[in-house]
Amino acid sequence: MGRHARLELGFERRGADTVLAHGYAEPPLRVGRVLSLDGAAYVILVCTGPGILAGDTLQYTIRVGVGAQVVLTSQSALQVHPSPAPTPARIVHEYHVDAGGELYAHWDPVIPFADARLEQRFALRVADDSRLYWSDALMSGRSARGEAWQFSALAHDLRLDIASKLAYLERYSLTPRGRAVASRWAASDAQYLATVLVHHPRVTEDQAEALHRRLDEFPDVSAAVDAVDSMLIVGRLAAVTGPPFAMARTQLRQSALELIFGRPNLVGRK
């Protein structure tokens, strides 16, 4: 309790490869081995501790240099534990993608336990001609143990700036004991939630429609995909149970990599 840990990664394009030019990590954060995946640097980010507690701060700063290609994922879901600390657990992510850079990030869900308090912020700053695939996710808690929406508070902020201009902002604060989350116009009966962002110069409304239609094969998942700007697609997914939720996220990522990025081989394996 009360840990402050930083992780910094800087990737550069050198010839036909992307390399990790700068890496720094403080426990419990750790950088896994950097692998080559279809010309991109593939890294699994690891939190070696049991999770994060109130009073802890985890800070990630990642830069994708000019023309570099990076695939990031987490080792497993991040557990958020309760503690008597006066401040909530904090997770701060900052990502910078320079001109011609590519970032593909797919994160396992965050799981807030009963009585946990969390503030998480994602700041994505990308160049106009860069490429981005992003997906983060949240679980209601350990629902199998009767802990759905039993955390004390959760504040979430996801911001995407393209060419220094705000392109997408997702912000909410949940206090389940003060206002029911499992209501019709909130989460309803969903226990799993995810956001997907796709930024690419070749984004079209037809591609967004194709991605949306591919999710029709998952009737147990409520999902929508739309082109909200000339180079930006946003997807939102919600599900009651984990298996169809995970399969729908996987299908959406594979379809986007195939239809838009032309990079179907960038789906990493843990």
Helices and strands as residue ranges (DSSP letters): E 4-14, E 17-25, E 29-31, E 35-37, E 40-47, E 52-53, E 57-64, E 69-74, E 78-81, E 89-97, E 102-106, E 110-112, E 117-126, E 131-139, G 143-145, E 153-162, E 165-174, E 192-199, H 205-214, G 215-217, E 221-229, E 232-239, H 242-256, I 257-261, G 264-266
